[in-house]
């Protein structure tokens, strides 16, 4: 089981952590990719591990943008540094997976 507290992205003082991520959906009906804001609830009654994806490429009328650890399987790929969400839903045409990878900001060149 993925322990959200082991990842340094999450603010331990807050019940909600927010970060930008490259998000990629794979399903039989659509493959969608883009940068989005990801909201993760890290504390709370019956909601720890809830994830919400918000971005221009992701329409909740077409694909799932909200996830619960109770209904989907979460796994972390250490080599690729990706959170992978797997589920099965008629809305997504059956089995689907969503990968989240933290979007790193380009570093500024400080040399002249």
Secondary structure, 3 states (H helix, E strand, C coil): CCCHHHCCCCCCCCCEEEEEEEEEEEECCCCEEEEEEEEEECCCCCCCCCEEEECCCCCCCCCCCEECCCCCEEEEECCCCEEEEEEEEHHHCEEEEEEEEECCCCCCCCCC
